Amino acid sequence: MTGKKTSISQMAVKAMGIFGGVQMLGILCSVVRTKLVALWIGSVGVGLFGLFNNALEMLNIATNLGVRSSSVRDISQAGESGNVSLLARIVAVVRRWSLWLGLGGATLTLALSPALSRFTFGDQDHIWGFVALSVAVLLMALTNGEQAILQGTGKLRRLATSTLWGTLGGLLISIPMFYWLRERSVVPSIVAYAGCNALAAWLLRNRDFSPTRLSARETAKMGTGFVRLGIYMTIGNFASLLAAYVFNAWLNHRGGTSEVGFYQAGYTLINKYTGLLFTALGMEYYPRLAAVSQSATRLRVFVSQEVNVAMMVLAPVAVLFILLREPIVWLLYSSEFNVILPYVAWGMVGMVFRALSWCMAFVILARGDGRTYVVTETISAVASVILSMVCYTWWGITGLGVAFVLWYAFYTVLVAVVYVRRYRLTLSIGSLASTAWTLTVALAALTAMECQVWWAALAVAVVAVVTAWRLFRMNWRR
């Protein structure tokens, strides 16, 4: 059992290193692209990019039906069964469904182009922009299918390479467009970016399976399972997006646009940058969990070990983030945003609960329990809005950090009830101890910084980093 757990730790850390680096590069490319657009096109270009990209994201979510994530479960389970013929059929089905959904999304975008132009810009001058965007919708659907196959079959390094070259290629092709075409480059660069990602995914696709002939009826029938789960996932994600929209609208009315800006800046720091850890870990964790979803013993071991790995990484990150919050905010924003420092510190404490709940919540998806996923995500979304409103009313921007902690503490309890009562699973004593340790050092660092005893926070950071490094070395050598 020890050897098995050790291999799990190594796989998780390797995946985190690979995809964490790729995501950081993606963020860097995004920063460079935004900077060049602002420099060569101006605020109009930045605004156009935001509007067209938001529309593209909405169309992709609405028409892809969550197949990018839900199909990973079926692919992983087919691979775990050892039935090569079944796995080849599932792969063919995923590719066929991706094509269907892409064509459907492109057709819908074409049909809605006049309405999208009118709703987004208030005129009919951008219809052809949305017509061109339909190509990007198709390309993104095809890319999602190939990436799901790579993830489900465990080709993680190839998946990371595909994402890397797609991102770099999209940026390199866009740069001369920005310079020569200026405002007219916005839509072509978005399509080119989608094309580069699709080309990279196609060149690095999994070629281990021979072409499989399936009728349209067989394809539709075999894909029903992951499409249904994908629809549930889409509904759950929509609930979260709607909650964010409702709270932003309320905050804008209650505190003004500047308060919304502070909130968004803090939320981005907490979720986007530290959230890279969870996204990177999930690339390897989700398909591994889905492959053994019917084995309670293996699920219990995998979840507990993932909690250990997540906490081992999160403890030093959370403490260092709290200790260095002021220079981090200054580097990414400006001293004007120092008002979010308490919010960010409290948010890092909340990330401990987020990590624990995240590890357990993946079991819901691994089991294909779509209805439970929608219920838990909807309840969580409602709780986040209520807690944020109440805590902001009492404590202002700092209260939003407290609300973040309370929200994920509540969500952890909610997911734990499902995990224990519905699936009859438990967490190991070691994983609970590692969670308690991470929570303790994060709270200690927060208390020290709030009391302006920086040397105590520094001491906590040193202890957290040294402990994490020793645990990492110990697990890696076994």
Summary of the structure (lengths in Angstrom):
residues: 478
radius of gyration: 22.8
end to end distance: 11.8
largest distance: 68.8
contacts: 1676
relative contact order: 0.10
helix: 90%
strand: 0%
